[in-house]
Amino acid sequence: MMKITLWEKPNCVQCMQTKREFDKRGIIYQVKRLDRSPKAVERFLEMGLMAAPIVETDKKRWSGFRLEKIKSLESHLKHDRMRGINVPLEPMVQVADEVEDE
C-alpha cells in the first residue's frame, strides 16, 4: 500500500483544500505538522519546497495545493484498487514523530 503524508501548517488554506480533496476522493493519508518538526522544514527547504502543504508519496513529492497532482494520485490509487491491492478509503492521521507542545 502506498504511504501518503501531508505536511501542514496551522490555519493553512491550501492545506485544508488539499485534505478536503483527499477526503472527497477517498485518498488515505497521514497528517504531520511542519510547525512541530524543524528538521522536516529544513529538509524541505533544501529541496526547494517552499509552500505548504507538502505532500509525499512513495515516489513523488510536491508542495502547495496541486489539483492536477491530486487527480493523478487518485487515478493511480483507483488502478491499484482494481488490481486488488488493498487501498483503504478512510483517512488516518498519524502525528507520532512531531515534537510535543511545551
MMTF fields as JSON, N, C-alpha, C and O atoms, coordinates in Angstrom:
{
  "mmtfVersion": "1.0.0",
  "mmtfProducer": "UNKNOWN",
  "numBonds": 407,
  "numAtoms": 408,
  "numGroups": 102,
  "numChains": 1,
  "numModels": 1,
  "chainsPerModel": [1],
  "groupsPerChain": [102],
  "chainIdList": ["A"],
  "bondAtomList": [4, 2, 8, 6, 12, 10, 16, 14, 20, 18, 24, 22, 28, 26, 32, 30, 36, 34, 40, 38, 44, 42, 48, 46, 52, 50, 56, 54, 60, 58, 64, 62, 68, 66, 72, 70, 76, 74, 80, 78, 84, 82, 88, 86, 92, 90, 96, 94, 100, 98, 104, 102, 108, 106, 112, 110, 116, 114, 120, 118, 124, 122, 128, 126, 132, 130, 136, 134, 140, 138, 144, 142, 148, 146, 152, 150, 156, 154, 160, 158, 164, 162, 168, 166, 172, 170, 176, 174, 180, 178, 184, 182, 188, 186, 192, 190, 196, 194, 200, 198, 204, 202, 208, 206, 212, 210, 216, 214, 220, 218, 224, 222, 228, 226, 232, 230, 236, 234, 240, 238, 244, 242, 248, 246, 252, 250, 256, 254, 260, 258, 264, 262, 268, 266, 272, 270, 276, 274, 280, 278, 284, 282, 288, 286, 292, 290, 296, 294, 300, 298, 304, 302, 308, 306, 312, 310, 316, 314, 320, 318, 324, 322, 328, 326, 332, 330, 336, 334, 340, 338, 344, 342, 348, 346, 352, 350, 356, 354, 360, 358, 364, 362, 368, 366, 372, 370, 376, 374, 380, 378, 384, 382, 388, 386, 392, 390, 396, 394, 400, 398, 404, 402],
  "bondOrderList": [1, 1, 1, 1, 1, 1, 1, 1, 1, 1, 1, 1, 1, 1, 1, 1, 1, 1, 1, 1, 1, 1, 1, 1, 1, 1, 1, 1, 1, 1, 1, 1, 1, 1, 1, 1, 1, 1, 1, 1, 1, 1, 1, 1, 1, 1, 1, 1, 1, 1, 1, 1, 1, 1, 1, 1, 1, 1, 1, 1, 1, 1, 1, 1, 1, 1, 1, 1, 1, 1, 1, 1, 1, 1, 1, 1, 1, 1, 1, 1, 1, 1, 1, 1, 1, 1, 1, 1, 1, 1, 1, 1, 1, 1, 1, 1, 1, 1, 1, 1, 1],
  "groupList": [{"groupName": "MET", "atomNameList": ["N", "CA", "C", "O"], "elementList": ["N", "C", "C", "O"], "formalChargeList": [0, 0, 0, 0], "bondAtomList": [1, 0, 2, 1, 3, 2], "bondOrderList": [1, 1, 2], "singleLetterCode": "M", "chemCompType": "L-PEPTIDE LINKING"}, {"groupName": "LYS", "atomNameList": ["N", "CA", "C", "O"], "elementList": ["N", "C", "C", "O"], "formalChargeList": [0, 0, 0, 0], "bondAtomList": [1, 0, 2, 1, 3, 2], "bondOrderList": [1, 1, 2], "singleLetterCode": "K", "chemCompType": "L-PEPTIDE LINKING"}, {"groupName": "ILE", "atomNameList": ["N", "CA", "C", "O"], "elementList": ["N", "C", "C", "O"], "formalChargeList": [0, 0, 0, 0], "bondAtomList": [1, 0, 2, 1, 3, 2], "bondOrderList": [1, 1, 2], "singleLetterCode": "I", "chemCompType": "L-PEPTIDE LINKING"}, {"groupName": "THR", "atomNameList": ["N", "CA", "C", "O"], "elementList": ["N", "C", "C", "O"], "formalChargeList": [0, 0, 0, 0], "bondAtomList": [1, 0, 2, 1, 3, 2], "bondOrderList": [1, 1, 2], "singleLetterCode": "T", "chemCompType": "L-PEPTIDE LINKING"}, {"groupName": "LEU", "atomNameList": ["N", "CA", "C", "O"], "elementList": ["N", "C", "C", "O"], "formalChargeList": [0, 0, 0, 0], "bondAtomList": [1, 0, 2, 1, 3, 2], "bondOrderList": [1, 1, 2], "singleLetterCode": "L", "chemCompType": "L-PEPTIDE LINKING"}, {"groupName": "TRP", "atomNameList": ["N", "CA", "C", "O"], "elementList": ["N", "C", "C", "O"], "formalChargeList": [0, 0, 0, 0], "bondAtomList": [1, 0, 2, 1, 3, 2], "bondOrderList": [1, 1, 2], "singleLetterCode": "W", "chemCompType": "L-PEPTIDE LINKING"}, {"groupName": "GLU", "atomNameList": ["N", "CA", "C", "O"], "elementList": ["N", "C", "C", "O"], "formalChargeList": [0, 0, 0, 0], "bondAtomList": [1, 0, 2, 1, 3, 2], "bondOrderList": [1, 1, 2], "singleLetterCode": "E", "chemCompType": "L-PEPTIDE LINKING"}, {"groupName": "PRO", "atomNameList": ["N", "CA", "C", "O"], "elementList": ["N", "C", "C", "O"], "formalChargeList": [0, 0, 0, 0], "bondAtomList": [1, 0, 2, 1, 3, 2], "bondOrderList": [1, 1, 2], "singleLetterCode": "P", "chemCompType": "L-PEPTIDE LINKING"}, {"groupName": "ASN", "atomNameList": ["N", "CA", "C", "O"], "elementList": ["N", "C", "C", "O"], "formalChargeList": [0, 0, 0, 0], "bondAtomList": [1, 0, 2, 1, 3, 2], "bondOrderList": [1, 1, 2], "singleLetterCode": "N", "chemCompType": "L-PEPTIDE LINKING"}, {"groupName": "CYS", "atomNameList": ["N", "CA", "C", "O"], "elementList": ["N", "C", "C", "O"], "formalChargeList": [0, 0, 0, 0], "bondAtomList": [1, 0, 2, 1, 3, 2], "bondOrderList": [1, 1, 2], "singleLetterCode": "C", "chemCompType": "L-PEPTIDE LINKING"}, {"groupName": "VAL", "atomNameList": ["N", "CA", "C", "O"], "elementList": ["N", "C", "C", "O"], "formalChargeList": [0, 0, 0, 0], "bondAtomList": [1, 0, 2, 1, 3, 2], "bondOrderList": [1, 1, 2], "singleLetterCode": "V", "chemCompType": "L-PEPTIDE LINKING"}, {"groupName": "GLN", "atomNameList": ["N", "CA", "C", "O"], "elementList": ["N", "C", "C", "O"], "formalChargeList": [0, 0, 0, 0], "bondAtomList": [1, 0, 2, 1, 3, 2], "bondOrderList": [1, 1, 2], "singleLetterCode": "Q", "chemCompType": "L-PEPTIDE LINKING"}, {"groupName": "ARG", "atomNameList": ["N", "CA", "C", "O"], "elementList": ["N", "C", "C", "O"], "formalChargeList": [0, 0, 0, 0], "bondAtomList": [1, 0, 2, 1, 3, 2], "bondOrderList": [1, 1, 2], "singleLetterCode": "R", "chemCompType": "L-PEPTIDE LINKING"}, {"groupName": "PHE", "atomNameList": ["N", "CA", "C", "O"], "elementList": ["N", "C", "C", "O"], "formalChargeList": [0, 0, 0, 0], "bondAtomList": [1, 0, 2, 1, 3, 2], "bondOrderList": [1, 1, 2], "singleLetterCode": "F", "chemCompType": "L-PEPTIDE LINKING"}, {"groupName": "ASP", "atomNameList": ["N", "CA", "C", "O"], "elementList": ["N", "C", "C", "O"], "formalChargeList": [0, 0, 0, 0], "bondAtomList": [1, 0, 2, 1, 3, 2], "bondOrderList": [1, 1, 2], "singleLetterCode": "D", "chemCompType": "L-PEPTIDE LINKING"}, {"groupName": "GLY", "atomNameList": ["N", "CA", "C", "O"], "elementList": ["N", "C", "C", "O"], "formalChargeList": [0, 0, 0, 0], "bondAtomList": [1, 0, 2, 1, 3, 2], "bondOrderList": [1, 1, 2], "singleLetterCode": "G", "chemCompType": "PEPTIDE LINKING"}, {"groupName": "TYR", "atomNameList": ["N", "CA", "C", "O"], "elementList": ["N", "C", "C", "O"], "formalChargeList": [0, 0, 0, 0], "bondAtomList": [1, 0, 2, 1, 3, 2], "bondOrderList": [1, 1, 2], "singleLetterCode": "Y", "chemCompType": "L-PEPTIDE LINKING"}, {"groupName": "SER", "atomNameList": ["N", "CA", "C", "O"], "elementList": ["N", "C", "C", "O"], "formalChargeList": [0, 0, 0, 0], "bondAtomList": [1, 0, 2, 1, 3, 2], "bondOrderList": [1, 1, 2], "singleLetterCode": "S", "chemCompType": "L-PEPTIDE LINKING"}, {"groupName": "ALA", "atomNameList": ["N", "CA", "C", "O"], "elementList": ["N", "C", "C", "O"], "formalChargeList": [0, 0, 0, 0], "bondAtomList": [1, 0, 2, 1, 3, 2], "bondOrderList": [1, 1, 2], "singleLetterCode": "A", "chemCompType": "L-PEPTIDE LINKING"}, {"groupName": "HIS", "atomNameList": ["N", "CA", "C", "O"], "elementList": ["N", "C", "C", "O"], "formalChargeList": [0, 0, 0, 0], "bondAtomList": [1, 0, 2, 1, 3, 2], "bondOrderList": [1, 1, 2], "singleLetterCode": "H", "chemCompType": "L-PEPTIDE LINKING"}],
  "groupTypeList": [0, 0, 1, 2, 3, 4, 5, 6, 1, 7, 8, 9, 10, 11, 9, 0, 11, 3, 1, 12, 6, 13, 14, 1, 12, 15, 2, 2, 16, 11, 10, 1, 12, 4, 14, 12, 17, 7, 1, 18, 10, 6, 12, 13, 4, 6, 0, 15, 4, 0, 18, 18, 7, 2, 10, 6, 3, 14, 1, 1, 12, 5, 17, 15, 13, 12, 4, 6, 1, 2, 1, 17, 4, 6, 17, 19, 4, 1, 19, 14, 12, 0, 12, 15, 2, 8, 10, 7, 4, 6, 7, 0, 10, 11, 10, 18, 14, 6, 10, 6, 14, 6],
  "groupIdList": [1, 2, 3, 4, 5, 6, 7, 8, 9, 10, 11, 12, 13, 14, 15, 16, 17, 18, 19, 20, 21, 22, 23, 24, 25, 26, 27, 28, 29, 30, 31, 32, 33, 34, 35, 36, 37, 38, 39, 40, 41, 42, 43, 44, 45, 46, 47, 48, 49, 50, 51, 52, 53, 54, 55, 56, 57, 58, 59, 60, 61, 62, 63, 64, 65, 66, 67, 68, 69, 70, 71, 72, 73, 74, 75, 76, 77, 78, 79, 80, 81, 82, 83, 84, 85, 86, 87, 88, 89, 90, 91, 92, 93, 94, 95, 96, 97, 98, 99, 100, 101, 102],
  "secStructList": [7, 7, 7, 7, 3, 3, 3, 3, 7, 6, 6, 7, 2, 2, 2, 2, 2, 2, 2, 2, 2, 2, 2, 2, 6, 6, 7, 7, 7, 3, 3, 3, 3, 4, 4, 4, 7, 2, 2, 2, 2, 2, 2, 2, 2, 2, 6, 6, 7, 7, 1, 1, 7, 3, 3, 3, 7, 1, 1, 7, 3, 3, 3, 1, 7, 7, 2, 2, 2, 2, 2, 2, 2, 2, 2, 2, 2, 2, 2, 2, 2, 2, 6, 6, 7, 7, 7, 7, 1, 1, 7, 7, 7, 7, 7, 6, 6, 1, 7, 7, 7, 7],
  "xCoordList": [0.845, 0.0, 0.887, 1.898, 0.51, 1.276, 1.087, -0.033, 2.181, 2.132, 2.084, 2.904, 1.111, 0.954, 1.001, 0.255, 1.867, 1.992, 1.736, 2.286, 0.902, 0.616, 1.169, 0.686, 2.185, 2.778, 2.038, 1.989, 1.46, 0.646, 1.133, 1.91, 0.642, 0.832, -0.536, -1.542, -0.609, -1.898, -2.546, -1.862, -3.86, -4.648, -4.215, -4.29, -3.771, -3.289, -4.427, -4.916, -4.841, -5.959, -5.633, -6.468, -4.442, -4.075, -4.006, -4.318, -3.598, -3.562, -4.982, -5.238, -5.901, -7.293, -7.902, -8.643, -7.604, -8.121, -7.596, -8.343, -6.317, -5.715, -6.352, -6.702, -6.509, -7.147, -8.583, -9.03, -9.303, -10.689, -10.736, -11.59, -9.82, -9.773, -9.395, -9.988, -8.417, -8.045, -9.253, -9.557, -9.941, -11.1, -12.194, -12.772, -12.472, -13.523, -13.21, -14.121, -11.94, -11.52, -11.165, -10.743, -11.335, -11.053, -9.575, -9.199, -8.735, -7.287, -6.929, -7.202, -6.318, -5.913, -4.52, -3.692, -4.282, -3.026, -2.755, -3.653, -1.508, -1.085, -0.902, -0.449, -1.25, -1.033, 0.083, 0.066, 1.05, 2.127, 2.219, 1.903, 2.651, 2.685, 4.094, 5.029, 4.236, 5.528, 6.011, 7.212, 5.078, 5.476, 5.977, 6.494, 5.829, 6.309, 7.51, 7.929, 8.056, 9.196, 10.19, 10.204, 11.021, 12.008, 12.938, 13.352, 13.275, 14.153, 13.486, 14.139, 12.198, 11.471, 11.444, 11.658, 11.186, 11.161, 12.505, 12.561, 13.576, 14.92, 15.159, 15.696, 14.767, 14.956, 14.164, 14.682, 12.897, 12.07, 12.612, 12.601, 13.081, 13.652, 14.88, 15.082, 15.703, 16.877, 16.471, 17.219, 15.293, 14.787, 14.085, 13.685, 13.928, 13.254, 11.744, 11.043, 11.245, 9.805, 9.482, 9.799, 8.856, 8.677, 7.264, 7.078, 6.257, 4.863, 4.218, 4.493, 3.361, 2.576, 1.27, 0.788, 0.698, 1.222, 2.318, 2.49, 3.041, 3.987, 3.439, 3.185, 3.261, 2.717, 3.84, 4.558, 3.978, 4.973, 4.273, 3.423, 4.642, 4.204, 5.459, 6.571, 5.276, 6.433, 7.375, 8.577, 6.821, 7.622, 7.671, 8.527, 6.775, 6.69, 6.615, 6.318, 6.896, 6.833, 6.472, 7.037, 5.527, 5.201, 4.762, 4.442, 4.753, 4.321, 3.201, 3.096, 2.361, 1.233, 0.022, 0.101, -1.105, -2.322, -2.191, -2.131, -2.146, -1.917, -2.989, -2.795, -4.103, -5.242, -4.869, -5.332, -4.034, -3.659, -2.872, -3.011, -2.042, -1.287, -2.223, -2.055, -3.201, -4.171, -4.976, -5.202, -5.41, -6.171, -5.321, -5.816, -4.055, -3.153, -2.974, -2.972, -2.824, -2.695, -3.967, -3.894, -5.124, -6.396, -6.476, -6.883, -6.098, -6.129, -5.224, -5.607, -4.042, -3.101, -3.691, -3.603, -4.29, -4.866, -6.065, -6.252, -6.88, -8.012, -7.5, -8.076, -6.428, -5.823, -5.372, -5.581, -4.757, -4.335, -5.535, -5.482, -6.633, -7.831, -8.379, -8.796, -8.376, -8.898, -8.03, -8.532, -6.755, -5.838, -5.9, -5.193, -6.752, -6.919, -5.948, -5.874, -5.201, -4.29, -5.108, -5.946, -4.866, -5.652, -5.337, -4.275, -6.27, -6.137, -7.337, -8.395, -7.208, -8.348, -8.91, -8.207, -10.173, -10.852, -10.946, -11.274, -10.671, -10.8, -9.47, -8.432, -9.487, -8.237, -7.742, -8.535, -6.434, -5.86, -4.946, -4.366, -4.828, -3.974, -2.919, -3.249, -1.665, -0.578, 0.356, 0.823, 0.62, 1.474, 2.603, 3.068, 3.041, 3.96, 5.325, 5.92, 5.838, 7.19, 7.239, 8.23, 6.162, 6.151, 6.672, 6.665, 7.113, 7.578, 6.365, 5.48, 6.317, 5.199, 5.209, 6.268, 4.01, 3.901, 4.402, 4.194, 5.05, 5.559, 4.573, 4.823],
  "yCoordList": [-1.183, 0.0, 1.242, 1.291, 2.224, 3.466, 4.306, 4.484, 4.813, 5.704, 7.142, 7.552, 7.905, 9.304, 10.15, 9.901, 11.135, 12.033, 13.457, 13.903, 14.165, 15.569, 16.377, 16.277, 17.177, 18.072, 19.394, 20.014, 19.837, 21.049, 22.065, 21.756, 23.298, 24.367, 24.692, 24.488, 25.191, 25.576, 26.694, 27.585, 26.631, 27.663, 27.894, 29.021, 26.869, 26.961, 26.608, 25.478, 27.582, 27.37, 26.293, 25.431, 26.33, 25.318, 23.921, 22.93, 23.845, 22.556, 22.012, 20.835, 22.883, 22.466, 22.041, 21.059, 22.763, 22.394, 21.031, 20.217, 20.782, 19.504, 18.372, 17.344, 18.538, 17.492, 17.252, 16.106, 18.317, 18.193, 17.368, 16.494, 17.649, 16.883, 15.417, 14.514, 15.181, 13.808, 13.07, 11.954, 13.692, 13.053, 12.771, 11.684, 13.743, 13.607, 12.452, 11.78, 12.226, 11.219, 9.878, 8.949, 9.77, 8.519, 8.202, 7.035, 9.218, 9.026, 9.054, 10.035, 7.974, 7.965, 8.569, 8.452, 9.206, 9.927, 10.128, 10.037, 10.399, 10.792, 12.303, 12.874, 12.942, 14.379, 14.611, 14.067, 15.418, 15.824, 17.338, 17.956, 17.92, 19.38, 19.907, 19.497, 20.813, 21.443, 22.252, 22.307, 22.888, 23.713, 22.882, 23.433, 21.569, 20.695, 19.86, 18.953, 20.154, 19.383, 20.281, 20.313, 21.009, 21.898, 21.173, 21.747, 19.914, 19.162, 18.927, 19.015, 18.631, 18.426, 19.728, 19.713, 20.847, 22.144, 22.407, 22.811, 22.182, 22.392, 21.5, 21.958, 20.24, 19.288, 19.727, 19.702, 20.132, 20.554, 21.829, 21.953, 22.765, 23.996, 23.697, 24.315, 22.739, 22.337, 21.74, 21.836, 21.124, 20.525, 21.552, 21.235, 22.786, 23.814, 23.827, 24.497, 23.083, 23.041, 24.126, 23.988, 25.198, 26.375, 26.577, 27.288, 25.971, 26.242, 25.04, 23.894, 25.315, 24.256, 24.11, 25.083, 22.92, 21.702, 21.092, 21.441, 20.179, 19.36, 17.945, 17.402, 17.358, 16.006, 15.083, 15.359, 13.976, 12.964, 11.633, 11.228, 10.95, 9.573, 8.72, 9.212, 7.444, 6.562, 7.015, 6.755, 7.698, 8.026, 9.503, 9.919, 10.308, 11.713, 12.625, 12.199, 13.902, 14.922, 16.233, 16.576, 16.966, 18.288, 19.205, 18.763, 20.513, 21.487, 22.339, 22.532, 22.849, 23.681, 22.853, 21.63, 23.534, 22.884, 22.643, 23.588, 21.365, 20.997, 20.004, 18.792, 20.509, 19.662, 18.621, 17.483, 18.996, 18.028, 16.864, 15.729, 17.136, 16.064, 15.174, 13.955, 15.778, 15.008, 14.097, 12.931, 14.619, 13.8, 12.648, 11.531, 12.91, 11.858, 10.784, 9.591, 11.209, 10.27, 9.435, 8.224, 10.073, 9.355, 8.292, 7.161, 8.644, 7.704, 6.504, 5.362, 6.762, 5.691, 4.758, 3.536, 5.344, 4.533, 3.721, 2.582, 4.293, 3.548, 2.351, 1.266, 2.542, 1.44, 0.332, -0.849, 0.709, -0.274, -1.021, -2.238, -0.286, -0.943, -1.96, -3.053, -1.592, -2.504, -3.751, -4.815, -3.645, -4.794, -5.599, -6.596, -5.167, -5.918, -5.544, -6.225, -4.473, -4.02, -3.285, -2.447, -3.598, -3.038, -1.558, -1.191, -0.724, 0.721, 1.194, 1.435, 1.335, 1.747, 3.092, 3.913, 3.303, 4.522, 5.555, 6.71, 5.179, 6.117, 6.8, 6.139, 8.127, 8.803, 8.42, 8.129, 8.425, 8.199, 9.366, 9.978, 9.66, 10.766, 10.2, 9.524, 10.468, 9.996, 11.162, 11.817, 11.414, 12.541, 12.109, 12.89, 10.863, 10.257, 10.929, 10.967, 11.453, 11.989, 13.507, 14.124, 14.091, 15.531, 15.83, 14.963, 17.033, 17.473, 17.871, 18.574, 17.438, 17.774, 19.26, 19.871, 19.833, 21.221, 21.321, 20.415, 22.407, 22.577, 23.333, 23.572],
  "zCoordList": [0.0, 0.0, 0.0, 0.701, -0.774, -0.871, 0.386, 0.866, 0.905, 2.054, 1.553, 0.732, 2.058, 1.671, 2.937, 3.884, 2.951, 4.093, 3.633, 2.626, 4.372, 4.102, 5.262, 6.39, 4.975, 5.977, 5.902, 4.84, 7.012, 7.015, 8.038, 8.941, 7.859, 8.841, 9.417, 8.738, 10.653, 11.226, 10.402, 9.898, 10.278, 9.592, 8.152, 7.661, 7.478, 6.1, 5.144, 5.139, 4.338, 3.414, 2.384, 2.11, 1.815, 0.821, 1.437, 0.775, 2.697, 3.396, 3.553, 3.298, 3.974, 4.152, 2.822, 2.774, 1.738, 0.422, -0.007, -0.55, 0.233, -0.146, 0.638, 0.058, 1.945, 2.757, 2.302, 2.238, 1.988, 1.515, 0.226, 0.074, -0.696, -1.953, -1.699, -2.29, -0.828, -0.489, 0.082, -0.338, 1.04, 1.673, 0.647, 0.632, -0.203, -1.222, -2.175, -2.66, -2.44, -3.404, -2.748, -3.437, -1.424, -0.726, -0.611, -0.503, -0.632, -0.512, 0.968, 1.66, 1.452, 2.86, 2.984, 2.081, 4.102, 4.277, 5.759, 6.595, 6.056, 7.4, 7.392, 6.399, 8.486, 8.613, 9.613, 10.717, 9.219, 10.121, 10.065, 9.048, 11.158, 11.277, 11.069, 11.756, 10.123, 9.871, 11.063, 11.33, 11.791, 12.934, 14.108, 15.08, 14.03, 15.096, 14.658, 15.377, 13.507, 13.018, 12.281, 11.05, 13.03, 12.398, 11.434, 10.426, 11.731, 10.836, 9.487, 8.447, 9.498, 8.238, 7.441, 6.228, 8.104, 7.417, 6.755, 5.594, 7.484, 6.939, 5.721, 4.713, 5.811, 4.711, 3.478, 2.362, 3.685, 2.558, 1.906, 0.682, 2.713, 2.164, 1.307, 0.261, 1.761, 0.984, -0.357, -1.33, -0.417, -1.661, -2.54, -3.661, -2.046, -2.81, -2.658, -3.415, -1.676, -1.418, -0.398, 0.784, -0.853, -0.022, 0.501, 1.488, -0.132, 0.217, 0.885, 0.53, 1.853, 2.471, 1.691, 1.111, 1.672, 2.279, 1.412, 0.245, 2.019, 1.271, 1.323, 2.398, 0.151, 0.042, -0.394, -1.355, 0.334, -0.011, -0.228, 0.566, -1.322, -1.537, -1.624, -1.429, -1.917, -2.046, -3.164, -3.11, -4.187, -5.365, -5.71, -6.49, -5.15, -5.552, -4.345, -3.229, -4.604, -3.553, -4.234, -5.272, -3.648, -4.187, -3.065, -1.962, -3.376, -2.374, -2.945, -4.156, -2.04, -2.415, -2.808, -2.925, -3.009, -3.464, -4.96, -5.747, -5.351, -6.754, -7.185, -7.085, -7.656, -8.018, -9.065, -8.994, -10.043, -11.08, -10.493, -10.95, -9.48, -8.812, -7.999, -7.968, -7.347, -6.55, -7.469, -7.144, -8.616, -9.581, -10.106, -10.259, -10.382, -10.841, -9.767, -10.071, -8.521, -7.415, -7.27, -7.06, -7.382, -7.304, -8.399, -8.136, -9.605, -10.724, -10.449, -10.703, -9.939, -9.61, -8.546, -8.666, -7.508, -6.432, -6.924, -6.497, -7.817, -8.386, -9.166, -9.095, -9.902, -10.652, -9.699, -9.977, -8.58, -7.584, -7.011, -6.834, -6.717, -6.177, -7.166, -6.781, -8.447, -9.469, -9.579, -9.94, -9.281, -9.315, -8.025, -7.88, -7.08, -5.84, -4.748, -3.725, -4.944, -3.901, -2.851, -3.182, -1.597, -0.501, -0.32, 0.182, -0.733, -0.567, 0.235, -0.346, 1.569, 2.391, 1.956, 1.365, 2.254, 1.842, 2.947, 2.675, 4.173, 5.294, 5.58, 5.616, 5.787, 6.119, 7.509, 8.404, 7.677, 9.001, 9.313, 8.417, 10.578, 10.999, 11.931, 12.906, 11.643, 12.491, 12.752, 11.82, 13.998, 14.355, 15.28, 16.11, 15.136, 16.078, 16.153, 17.23, 15.063, 15.129, 15.172, 14.781, 15.649, 15.864, 17.262, 18.135, 17.462, 18.768, 19.605, 19.117, 20.836, 21.719, 22.06, 22.2, 22.189, 22.641, 24.078, 24.885, 24.376, 25.758, 26.598, 27.78]
}
